[in-house]
Amino acid sequence: MLVISILSVLLLLIYIFPVVQVCGDSMYPTFRDGDILLGCRLFRMKVEGIYVYIPPEGDKHVIKRLVHKIGHHMYFVGDNRDYSYDSREYGYISRDKVVAKYLFTIRRGKECN
């Protein structure tokens, strides 16, 4: 029974509640370099919400605030204009590129390498 419980928690963490580490200062002061966050893959898109997504020009996950949306499937994301590479550079992102919504900060981490 213990093994089943542990496996269930691991599956929830992997498939429903991903753990994300912030690398860089593009979301400062909301998040700092190294912060560990918990997300949720089941969500509704809302303006001012914070989301993890894959930008059009990459394969790394990025976390940004949703600034506004056009229609039902296109979103403008960005934060911390001095240090952020976001929709101002690569345009709107589509809903299928958004992978999770930020829930809360697990802990303030040490800087990424």
C-alpha positions in Angstrom: 0.0 0.0 0.0 2.9 2.4 0.8 4.4 1.8 -2.6 1.1 2.5 -4.4 0.7 5.7 -2.4 4.3 6.9 -3.2 3.8 6.1 -6.9 0.4 8.0 -6.9 2.1 11.1 -5.4 4.9 10.9 -8.0 2.5 10.6 -10.9 0.5 13.6 -9.6 3.7 15.6 -9.3 4.9 14.7 -12.8 1.6 14.9 -14.7 -0.6 17.3 -12.8 1.6 19.4 -10.5 5.0 20.1 -12.2 7.8 21.6 -10.1 9.6 24.4 -11.8 12.8 26.2 -11.0 13.2 29.9 -12.0 16.5 30.7 -13.7 17.3 34.4 -14.3 15.8 37.7 -13.3 13.1 38.1 -15.9 10.3 37.8 -13.3 12.0 39.8 -10.6 10.7 40.9 -8.0 7.8 38.4 -8.3 10.3 35.5 -8.5 14.1 35.4 -8.0 16.7 33.4 -9.7 16.6 29.9 -8.1 13.1 30.0 -6.7 11.3 26.6 -6.8 7.6 26.8 -7.8 4.6 24.5 -8.0 2.4 24.6 -11.1 -0.8 22.9 -12.2 -1.5 21.5 -15.6 -5.3 21.9 -15.1 -6.2 25.6 -15.4 -8.2 28.3 -17.1 -6.3 31.2 -18.7 -6.8 34.5 -17.0 -5.2 37.9 -17.5 -2.6 38.7 -14.8 -2.1 35.0 -14.1 1.4 33.5 -14.2 2.0 30.6 -16.6 4.7 28.2 -17.7 4.9 27.9 -21.5 7.2 27.0 -24.4 8.1 30.1 -26.4 7.8 29.9 -30.2 11.6 29.9 -30.7 12.6 27.3 -28.2 12.1 24.2 -26.3 12.9 25.4 -22.7 10.0 26.2 -20.4 9.5 29.9 -19.5 7.4 31.5 -16.8 5.7 34.8 -17.5 2.6 36.8 -16.6 -0.3 36.8 -19.0 -0.8 40.5 -20.0 -3.7 40.2 -22.4 -5.3 37.8 -24.8 -6.6 38.1 -28.4 -9.5 35.8 -29.0 -9.6 32.5 -27.2 -6.2 31.0 -28.2 -3.5 33.8 -28.5 -1.8 35.4 -25.5 0.6 38.3 -24.9 3.0 37.5 -22.0 5.7 39.5 -20.3 7.1 40.9 -17.1 10.1 42.9 -15.9 10.7 44.9 -19.1 14.3 45.6 -18.4 15.4 41.9 -18.3 12.6 39.9 -19.9 12.6 38.2 -23.3 8.9 37.9 -24.0 6.0 38.6 -26.4 7.4 42.0 -27.1 10.2 40.2 -29.1 8.5 37.0 -30.4 4.8 38.0 -30.5 1.8 36.2 -29.1 1.9 32.6 -27.9 -0.8 30.1 -28.6 -2.8 28.2 -25.9 -1.2 24.8 -26.9 2.2 26.1 -25.9 1.0 26.9 -22.3 1.8 23.9 -20.1 1.0 24.9 -16.5 -0.3 27.7 -14.2 1.7 28.9 -11.3 0.2 27.9 -8.0 2.7 28.9 -5.3 6.3 29.2 -4.4 7.6 26.1 -2.6 10.8 27.8 -1.5 13.3 30.5 -2.3 16.1 28.7 -3.9 19.7 29.3 -4.6 20.8 30.9 -7.9 20.8 28.7 -11.0 24.0 27.7 -12.6 
